[in-house]
């Protein structure tokens, strides 16, 4: 299936279609859908959580875009994409080829309806390229499961669940929160509490527990509580930076802050 999708992706990436568009010199967003509707009833939280990390952080675009720009891109994709309409985002670069993010829907796959993101960002060269490299360009796909947008590797299976149980605790929290099995969602809070209430918990595990607690609040649209947790997450990181938590974990605090700010804007 991966090979078939990549072939389809390449055709879409370079295909020319008549689009409507809006944007300034820096960002152009093209689409042909004349209506604005969340066609699949996706949860804004699950949509934002999946897309912002892959579209903006995996490609380093978060260094170029502010919260308003990222939120505008996400809103447009969520409310313009459907099985007949793709959304293409072009972001001008000071040097080299422009960044391109292409979002599209493919129905009728083995695991149901698929939402894909393809980019011209080369994962090894760490830059945008003229050509789409099917092996090295960042291409991600997710499945629409009810209101959840689920990364393809997070589809539920007992085998994966058992593997996660044998890993560090936050891995299981992440899996339960973002897989497509609604029955295990109720276990997330207990797992988080188990880490936070244990004085012997590893500091990195506490950091992740605070992260996921903030995300639970975002899921429930409890923005004020989420903001407090994100603030507490940052304080905890600063307190134990280089004395239990490596400095590179600052990326987690940065992503948590970004996700919070994007959800504030999605809810407006």
C-alpha positions in Angstrom: 0.0 0.0 0.0 2.9 2.4 0.8 4.2 2.2 -2.7 0.8 2.8 -4.3 0.2 5.8 -2.0 3.6 7.3 -2.8 2.9 7.0 -6.5 -0.4 8.7 -6.0 1.3 11.3 -3.9 3.9 12.1 -6.5 1.2 12.6 -9.1 -0.7 14.9 -6.9 2.4 16.8 -5.9 3.2 17.8 -9.4 -0.3 17.8 -10.8 -1.8 21.1 -11.9 -5.4 21.8 -11.0 -7.5 25.0 -11.1 -7.5 26.4 -7.5 -8.9 29.3 -5.6 -6.2 30.8 -3.4 -5.5 33.3 -0.8 -2.3 34.5 0.9 0.3 37.2 1.0 3.7 37.2 -0.6 5.1 34.9 2.1 2.4 32.2 2.2 0.0 31.1 -0.5 -2.7 28.5 0.2 -4.5 27.0 -2.8 -7.7 25.0 -3.0 -10.7 24.6 -5.2 -13.4 23.9 -2.6 -15.9 26.8 -2.5 -17.4 25.8 0.8 -15.9 25.8 4.3 -16.9 22.8 6.3 -15.1 20.2 8.5 -16.2 17.5 6.1 -15.2 14.5 8.3 -16.1 16.0 11.7 -12.6 15.8 12.9 -11.8 16.9 16.4 -9.8 20.1 16.2 -7.5 18.9 19.0 -6.6 15.6 17.2 -6.2 17.4 13.9 -3.9 20.1 15.3 -1.9 17.7 17.4 -1.0 15.5 14.4 -0.5 18.1 11.7 1.3 20.9 13.5 4.1 18.6 14.6 4.7 17.0 11.2 4.0 20.0 9.0 5.9 22.7 11.0 8.3 21.0 13.4 9.6 18.1 11.2 10.2 20.6 8.4 11.6 23.4 10.6 8.9 25.7 9.4 8.1 26.6 13.0 11.2 28.8 12.9 9.7 30.9 10.1 6.0 31.0 10.9 4.2 32.7 13.8 1.2 31.3 15.6 -1.3 33.2 13.5 0.2 31.9 10.3 0.3 28.3 11.4 -3.3 28.5 12.7 -4.5 30.0 9.4 -2.9 27.1 7.5 -4.4 24.5 9.8 -7.9 26.1 9.7 -7.8 26.2 5.9 -6.8 22.6 5.6 -9.4 21.4 8.1 -12.3 23.3 6.5 -11.4 23.0 2.8 -10.1 19.4 2.4 -12.3 16.5 1.3 -12.1 13.6 -1.0 -12.4 15.8 -4.1 -10.3 18.7 -2.9 -6.6 18.9 -1.9 -5.0 21.9 -0.3 -1.6 23.1 -1.3 0.5 25.5 0.9 3.5 27.3 -0.5 5.8 29.2 1.7 8.5 31.4 0.2 12.1 30.7 1.3 14.9 33.3 1.3 17.2 30.8 -0.3 16.4 27.7 -2.4 13.1 26.3 -3.5 9.9 27.3 -1.8 8.4 25.1 0.8 5.4 23.1 -0.3 2.9 21.2 1.9 0.2 19.3 0.0 -2.8 17.8 1.9 -5.2 15.3 0.3 -7.8 12.7 1.1 -7.8 9.1 -0.3 -10.8 7.0 0.4 -11.2 3.2 0.2 -7.8 2.1 1.6 -7.5 -1.0 3.7 -7.7 1.0 6.9 -10.4 3.4 5.8 -10.2 7.0 4.8 -6.7 8.4 4.7 -5.5 12.0 5.1 -2.0 12.6 3.7 0.6 15.3 4.0 3.4 15.4 1.5 6.3 17.9 1.5 9.4 18.7 -0.5 11.5 18.7 2.7 14.4 16.3 2.5 14.8 14.6 5.8 18.6 14.1 5.5 19.6 17.3 3.8 17.3 19.2 6.2 16.1 21.6 3.4 13.4 22.0 0.8 14.2 20.6 -2.6 13.0 21.1 -6.1 12.1 17.4 -6.5 10.0 15.1 -4.4 12.2 12.2 -3.1 9.9 9.3 -2.4 12.4 7.9 0.1 13.7 11.0 1.8 11.0 13.7 1.5 8.8 13.9 4.5 5.5 12.3 3.7 3.0 11.4 6.4 -0.4 9.8 6.4 -3.1 9.4 8.9 -6.4 7.6 9.1 -9.7 9.2 10.0 -11.3 7.2 12.8 -14.5 8.9 14.0 -13.4 12.3 15.2 -9.8 11.1 15.6 -7.0 11.6 13.2 -4.6 8.7 13.8 -1.1 8.4 12.6 -0.8 5.2 10.5 1.7 3.5 13.0 -0.6 4.2 15.9 -3.6 2.1 14.7 -4.5 -0.1 17.6 -3.3 -3.7 17.9 -2.8 -5.9 21.0 0.7 -6.6 19.9 1.7 -2.9 19.8 -0.1 -2.4 23.1 2.0 -5.1 24.8 5.1 -3.7 23.3 4.3 -0.2 24.8 3.6 -1.8 28.2 7.2 -3.0 28.2 8.6 0.4 27.5 8.8 3.6 29.6 5.4 4.7 30.9 4.9 7.7 28.7 4.9 5.6 25.6 1.8 3.8 26.7 0.1 7.1 27.6 0.9 8.5 24.1 -0.4 5.3 22.4 -3.7 5.2 24.4 -4.4 8.9 23.8 -3.7 8.9 20.1 -4.6 5.4 18.8 -8.1 4.6 17.4 -9.3 2.5 20.3 -11.7 4.6 22.3 -11.9 2.1 25.1 -8.4 2.7 26.4 -8.8 6.5 26.5 -10.1 6.3 30.0 -6.8 4.8 31.2 -4.8 7.9 30.3 -5.6 10.0 33.4 -4.7 7.1 35.8 -1.4 6.5 34.0 -0.5 10.2 34.2 -1.5 10.4 37.9 0.6 7.3 38.6 3.7 9.1 37.4 3.0 12.5 38.9 2.1 11.0 42.4 5.2 8.8 42.6 8.1 10.6 44.2 10.5 8.1 42.6 9.3 8.8 39.0 12.1 9.6 36.5 12.2 13.3 35.8 11.8 12.8 32.1 8.7 10.7 32.7 7.3 13.5 34.9 8.0 16.0 32.1 6.0 13.8 29.7 3.2 13.3 32.2 2.9 17.1 32.5 2.8 17.4 28.7 0.0 14.8 28.4 -2.0 16.3 31.2 -1.9 19.6 29.3 -3.1 17.8 26.2 -5.9 16.2 28.0 -7.1 19.7 29.0 -6.8 20.8 25.4 -8.8 17.8 24.3 -11.6 18.9 26.7 -11.2 22.6 25.5 -10.2 23.6 29.0 -7.8 26.2 27.8 -7.2 27.9 31.1 -6.2 24.6 32.7 -4.1 23.7 29.7 -2.3 27.0 30.0 -1.4 26.4 33.6 -0.1 23.0 32.8 2.1 24.3 29.9 3.5 26.9 32.3 4.2 24.3 34.9 5.8 22.1 32.3 8.2 24.9 31.3 9.0 25.6 35.0 9.7 22.0 35.6 12.0 21.8 32.6 13.9 24.9 33.7 14.3 23.6 37.2 15.8 20.2 36.2 17.5 21.2 32.9 20.9 19.5 32.8 20.3 17.8 36.2 18.0 15.0 35.1 16.6 16.4 31.9 18.9 17.0 28.9 18.7 20.5 27.4 17.4 19.2 24.1 14.1 18.4 25.7 13.4 22.1 25.4 11.8 21.1 22.1 9.0 19.5 24.1 8.2 22.7 25.9 8.4 24.6 22.7 5.9 22.2 21.0 3.6 22.3 24.0 3.5 26.1 23.9 2.9 26.1 20.2 0.1 23.5 20.4 -1.6 25.6 23.2 -1.4 28.8 21.1 -2.8 27.1 18.0 -5.7 25.6 19.9 -6.5 29.0 21.3 -6.7 30.3 17.8 -8.6 27.3 16.4 -11.3 27.8 19.1 -11.9 31.5 18.0 
